[in-house]
Amino acid sequence: MKARSKVLSACLVIIALCLPSFAGAGEIDLMPYAISNLTEVLGYTAEEAEAFVFERREGGEVAFWHPDHPDWVYTVFIDRKTGQISGTTPFDTGYARYRGENTVRELMRAVREKGWFATWDRDAREEMLALLNKENIRISTELLFAESAGSAAHGFFESCYGPEFGWTEALSGLFGSVLEEYGLEWEAEDLRHPGVRQASSPETTGSVRTVTLFEGEAPGELEPLFADPHLAGWRCLCGASVFFDWTRSGKDTPAKYSGSGLAAFEKDGRRMLLQLAVMDDEWRIFPLGENALIQSGDILVTYDGIRGSLAVVYPSGHGTEAFYLAPTANTKGVYCTIMAYERLDADTGDAVWIPVSGDMPTWKWEKTPKEPERARFPHHLGAVPIGDFPTTLDEVLQYGYPGLPGNCVLTDGVNFRTGTSSRSHSRGMLEPGVVIPVLEVLPGDPNPWIRTRIGFLDGYVAANYTSYDGRIPSLVTPQPAAKAKHEITLMRGTGWLDSAVGSFPAGTLMHVVFEDGDWLYVDVPRGEMTWLMDMEGSFGYVRKSDVLTASSVCRLEWTDD
């Protein structure tokens, strides 16, 4: 948790001056470093630096500020731990992608010289986006779609410093001074924007990125897809997509176009999420199912430019909850990874950031430099009802993977071997998310081995590729599911003389445990198919040609025989 008051008073980011360390801090006169800091590190001109006030403080620290803003205080001091000359800035937000005050100040000069905020129009927008892309600055969604100069100014600050939630008082004051300089006004926009909005910007890769946000209606290019018979009776609520056009890049790329997106639908009070993916240079849709969405309250699917992520946001009168997501389509399938969960409380200013497979938040995290605790939750969206996600730090520390039996671990894509050596024969590569019982832990070099039994097969798995001993495996790709095309017989092996386990009717669902040539080793659950294997289910081999496979059960429901 992090209170807004703490964020706004935080000025602790260290300005690395790349200077030698000193043992005797009291013998060093830091004043020359403070003066040079203004121009060499912070980007002020010599004329601007001359106006600053400097003050020596206890321990040799030097504080300095502009007389027009005595509360915007910089410092230079000797770091007692490293002996390095370091400093603080009143504009620190802890934004991980911050390019530094020197860069931002140069950008502000360019904005002033070009007069972009004075005459905000399409040309000004395109020129500013090109400049920010050149500096490798992630462009906020607000700036990308800015229709007014005030919105453009706010979007510019968020692009450079991160979301306003993490701004310091000094940074808020600096933004206010920019509004005053240009006679601009800014008010926080409503999250709701009915209709279709679209904006493009050049990328440093040479491609052109187009972001489309839609609510209550579908973009023209997606209307034919949303007419799919599987969506009969479903109404499109909202969605977002990111499309990359590589035809102007001059690069030899595997595809002319790439892109991903998400769209929420509703029918009879139920919600479902679709994944959008550009495959063979065309948009296609794939179901993520009803588990992928919280089934009550307000909802918005959007794109967060400064995080570079699609997101599902649940606004309320007290703030927002959001899941940052990464829809992926590759040779391993089509799936959507949960990067992180965020909750912002507008009443208290508190925030919670719970990563699953993503990075740190873009606002300053009070545990820095320690990484926040990651949630023990399937990384792929839709495997478990998203409403079961642990939304407090206490829940993250208290709960393990939902439904995982005791004395069992999850695998992370690992060989299922006949011995405790990497040279031992492998029966096959276990799919990520396969559940195995820990029958015995044996020493290994350098990592221990787990003796286990999957169905009627005994074997060994390297423990460091599982959730053993509290490790959180990277369950990015889901464990594949399969469906019988017709009546099938599970076998105890792949040979002519191997016996049958049992027969199952067409449409039977099963988990894929591993591949073995033209065969799959599968687990047919006793009851309803869930994200976890049924350890007491029916295990056996089935020919690949006798089943349909997909990355999830809901995908199988949309797969033609």
N, C-alpha and C positions, 0 to 999 in steps of 0.2 A: 504494500500500500504506500501511497505517496501523496501527502497533502499539497494542495496548490500553493499554500503559503511557503512550504519548504522549497518548492520548485522555483518560485519567483524570487527567493532570496539566495538561491544557489549561485555562487560565482567561483566554483572550484576547479573548472577545467584548467589544466596546466598548459601554458604556452611554452613549448619546447624551444629553447633558444640555441640548442646544439653547441653549447659552450662547455669548456672543461669544468670538472668539479674542483671544489676548493675545500680544504680541511678547516681552515680558519675563517669562518664566516664573518666574524667580527672585524677582520682586517681588510675586507673587500669593500670598496666604495661602489655601491650599486647604482649610483646616480647616472654615470655614463651609459650603463646598460639600459636603464629606464628611458633615457632620452632617445637612444638609438632604437629601442623597442617600438616607439611610436611610428617611426618611418619604415624600419626594416621588417617588422613583424606585423604590425597592426594596420599598415597601409595609409597612414596620414601623410599629407604633404609636409614639406619643411615649414611652410607658412602656417599650416594648421598646428603643427607641433610647437611652434614658438609661443602660442597662446596658453599652453598647458601650465597648470600649477603643480609643483612637485613638493613632497613633504617626506622628510626622513622620520622613520618610526623605530620603535624598539626592536632590537635584534638586527639592525641594519636594513630592514625592509624599507622600500621606497614606494609611496603611494602617489598617484598623479591623476589629474582630472582636468577637464576643460572648465573654465570659470562659468560658462553658461549652464553647465550640468554638474554641479559639485557632488551629486549623488551617484554619478556614473564613474566609479572609482576603479582604476587599474592598480595592480601592485607588481613589484619585482622583489624577489626574496631568494634566500638560499634554502633549498630543500634539505631539511635536517637528515633525511634518510639517505639521500643519494649524493648530497654535496653539490648538486647541480643548480645553476641559476635558473629559476622558473618564475612564473607569474600567473596572475588571474585576470580575467576580463569580466566586466559587468554584463556582457552579452552572452555568456555561456548558457547553453540549453542542454548540453550533453548529446546533441544530435549526432548520430554516428557517421552521417555522410557530410558533415560540415566541412566546407572547403577553406575555412579560415577567414579572419577579418580582412586580411589584405585583399583576397580575391573578391569578397563581397563589397568592399569599399570601392574597388576598381569597377565592379559592375554598377554600383550606384552612380559613379561618375559618368559611366556610359549612358545610363538611363537619363541623367540630367542633360548631358550633351546632346543626345538624340531627341530629347523632349517627348519621350514616349508617354509619360504620365500626363503631360499637358495636352497631347493630341492622341488619345488612345483610339486606334482603329485597327483594321485588319493588318495593314502593313506594319504598324508598331508591334502588334502581337507576334507576327511571324518573325520579325527581326529580333525581338527579345527572346523568343523560344530558341532561335538559332544560336544566340549568344550563350544562353544558359546551357544548351546541349554541348557547345564547344568546351565549356568549363566542366563538363561531366556532372552537372547538377540535375537531380531528379526534379521534374516539373510537377508542381502540385496540380491536382485536378481543378482546383479553383482557378489557377492561372491559365490552365489549358482552355477553359471555357469562359474566361473572364469577358464580360460584355461592357463593364465600366472600368474606368481608371482606378477607382477605389478598390474594386475587387481584384484588379491586376496587381496593385501595390501589396495588398494583403497576401495574395497568392505568391508574389515574388518573395516576401519575407518568409513565408512557410517553406517555400522551395529551398531557401538558403539556410534557415535556422531550425526547420522542423515545425510540427504542429503548434498552434498558438497555445495549446494547453501547457506546454513546457516553457513558454517564454518567461524571461525574467522581467522585473519591473522596468529595468533600464531598456530592455529590448522593446517592451510595449511603448515606452516613452519615445524611443527612436522611431518606431512606426508612426506614432502620433505626430511627430515632428515632420515626417514625410507627407502625411495627409495635409498638415497645415501649410507646408511649403507650396503645395500644388492646389490648395483649396478644395480638397477632396473629402468625400464622406464614405464611410464604410459601415455596413451592418451585416451581422452574420446571416447568411442565406438560409432559407428553409431547406431541409434535406429533401423535400419533395419537389420534383420537377416533372409534372405530367407531360407525356409526349416523348419524342425522340430527339436527343441532342447528339451532335457528332463534331469532333474536332481532331485535327491532325497536327503533327509536329515532326521535324526531321530528327533522326537519331544519329549518334556519333558513328554507328556501324554503317551508315550510308542508306539505311532503309527509312521509310516513312511510317510512323506509327499513327494509327487512327483509333481513337477511343470513342465508343458509342455507348450512351446511357439511355435506357428507355423505361418508361413506366406507363402502364395502361394500354400500350399498343406496341407492336413489334416493328422493327426496322424492315424496310422493303426486302432486303436480301435474305431475311430470316422467315418471312411470312410463308413461303412454300414449305419450309421445314416444320413450322409450327402447325401445319395442316396435316401432319402425320396422323394416321388412324389411331395410334396409341394415345394421342392427346385429345381424342374426341370428348367433348364436354369439359375440358380443362380450359381455364382462362388465364392468359398471361398477366401476371402482376407487375413484374419489373425484371430488369436484367442489365447486364453490362458485357461488353466485349472489347478486346484489344486485338487489332489487326495490323500486321506488318507487311508492307509492300517492298519487296527486294528488287523489283525490276529497275529501279533508278539507282541502285547502289553500285552498279558496274562490277559486282562480284559474282563469281560462279557459285551459286548456291543450289542445294538439292531441290529446293522448291521456290517458285516465284513469290509465294505468299505463305504466311504462317499466322496463326492467331488462336485465341482461346476466349472463352466467355462462360457466363452462367445466366440462367433465367429461372425465375420462380413462377410456378403455376398453382392455381387453386381450383378445387372442385368439391362441392358439397361440404365445405368447411375443412377439407384436407389440403395440405400443401405438398408440393413435390418440387425438387430442384433438377433442372436439366444442365448438362455440361455441353458447351459448344466447342468444337474443334475444327480447325482447317486441316483437311486431309486431302491429298491430291489436288491442292489448290482450290478446294471447295469447302464451304461450311457443312458440317454434319452435326447431329445431335445425339446425345447419349444420356440415359436416365441415371441420376444419382439417388433417386427414390425419396420417399417421405421421411426416412431417418435423417436426411441431410438438412432438414429445416426444423426449427422450433415451431410448433403447430399453433401458437397463439400469439396475439399482440401484433404491433406494427412491424413491418419488414421492408428492407431496402437492399437491393443488390447494386453494388457500385464498384468503382475503380478508385483506389487510393494511389495517387501519383507519387507521393513522397515515399511510400513504402514499396511502390512498384508491384502492387498486389491487388487482385480482385478481392472483394470482401462482401460478406452478408452482414448487414447491420440491423440491429433491433432497437430502434429509438423508443424512449419512454419519457415521461415528464421529468424524470430525475437524471437523464443522461442517455448514454448509449452502451449497448453491448455489441461487440463485433467479432466475427471470425475472419481472419485473413487466410486466403486460400490460394492454391496454385494448381489450377487444372492442367493436366499433362496428357499428352498423347504421344506414345513412342512404341518401339517394338515390343515392349512388355505389356502394352494395353493402354486403355483410356481410363484414367482415374483422377481424382482430385485430392490433393494433399492439404491437410490442415496445418497451416504454418504457426498460428498463434491465436489466442483469445485475448481480448482487451475489454475492460469495463471502465468507463469514465463517469463519475458522479458529478453532475453539474451543481448539486446542492452543497456538497462538502469539499469538492475539489480533489477527492481521492481517486486513485487509479489503480487498476490491477492489470498486470501483463503476465499471461501464462503461456509460455512457448510450448509447442509440440515438436515441430521440426524447424521452426524459424529462428530468426536472430533476435537481438535485443530490441526493445521499443525505441522509437525515434525520439521520445522525450527522455529526460534523464531518469535513470532507475536508481533508487536509493541504495541498492545493493552493489552497485558498480564499485570495483571491477568484477565482482563475483557474478557469474551467470545465474539468472533466475531458475528456480526449480522447474523442470520440464514435466508436463502432465503425462502420466502413464495411460495413454489413450490411443486407440488405433489411429495412425496418421492419415489413413484414407477416409475421406468424408463419406458417410452413409453406412459404414459398417455397423455402427452402434448409434442409436438415437442421439442426436446432438444435444438434446435436452439433458442427457446424463453426463455431459461434460463437467468436470470439476471446476467451478467458477470462483473458488476462493483458495488462497494459499494453504489454508488448513486442510481443505479437501485434497489438494495435490499431494500433500505430505502424508495424508492418512490412507488414501485409497490406492489400490493397485489397479491392474487392468480389469475392466468390468467382466465378470463371469469366469475369470481364469481359475480353474480348480487348484486346490492346495497341492503343494509339492510338484507343480508343473511349471514349465517355462515356455516362453515363445521364442521361436528361432528367427534368425535374421537373414535367411538364405545361406545355408551351410551344407557341406557334404555329410551324408548319412553313411558312416564308414563301418567296416566290419572289425576294426581294431583301433587302438589309441595311438595312431600315427597318421601323419598327412600322406604317408606312402601306402596306407591300408586301402583296400578296395572300397570304392564308393558305390553304394546301391543307387545313388542319385542325389541331385541337389535339392534339399528341402526348400519348399517355397517359403517366402517370408510370412510369418504369422502362424506357421504350423505349431501345434501344441504337443509338447512331449513331456512325459513323466520323468522325474529325476530319480532313477533307481539307485544310483551310486555315483559318487564323484571321485574320480581317480586323478592322481597327480600327473602333470604333463610339463613339457618344457617348450615355451615358457608358461602356457596356460593349462588349466586342468581340463579333463574330459568328463563328459556326462554319459554314463551307461543308461540306455533307455530302451523302450519297446514301443513301436508304433504298429498297432494291430497285432499281426503275428510275426513281425520282423524285429529282431534284436539288432542293436548297433550302438555306435558311439558318435557323439557330436562334440566339437570343440566348444567349451563353455563360453568363451569370449564372443561367440556369435549367437548368444541367446540372452534372455533376460535374467540369467542366473546372477545371484549376488547383488541384486538391485540395479543391474545395468538396464538401460532403456534402449532396446534395439531400434534400428531405423526401419519402422514398418511403413515405408513410403508406398510401396506397391502392395496391393491386397493379395491375400491368398486366392488363387483362381478358383472359380466354381465351374461345375460341369453339369450337363443335363443329358439324360439318355435319349437318343433319337428314336429308339425302338426298345423292345424288351432286350435286356442285357443279362449276361452272366458274369459275375465277379469271379476271378480265378486266384488261386494261391500263388501262382507264378506265371511266367510267360512261356513256359515250355509245353510241348505236346502232351506230356504225361502228368502235368500238374492238375490237381483236382479243383472242383468248383466250390466257391464259398456260398453262393446263392444266386437266385435270379430276381430281377427287379423290372418293373414295368416301364414303358416309355414315359418320359417326363420326370423320371426320378432325378432328384438333385443330389449333388455330392461335392465334397471338397477335394481338390487336387493336392496331393501330398508331395509327389515328385514325378518327374518323367523318367521313363526307361525305354529309350528308342521309340518304337511305335506304340508303346503302352504308357498308361498312366496308373500310378498307385493312388487309390482314392479312398475316401471315407464317406459312407452313406450314413447320415445321422438317423437316429431312431425316431425323432420327431421333427419339429420345425427346423429349417435350416437357419442357423445364426452365423455370426462372424467367426465364432470359435468352432473348431472341430469337436465332434462328439467322441470322447475317448472310449466310449462303449459302443460305438457304431459298428457298422459292417465294413471291414477293410478288404481290399483286394485289387487285382489288376484288371483294367478294362482297356480295350483297344481305343486309340485316339479317334479312329474313324467311326466309332459307335456312339460318340458323344459330341455335344456342342460345348465349347468352353468360352468363358468370359471372365472379366475381372470382378464381377459381382452377380448376385442372384437377380437383381432388378435388370441388369444388362441382359441376362439370359432370357428374361421375359420378353425383351424386344428383339431377340435374335431369331431370325427365320430358320426353319429346319433345312 
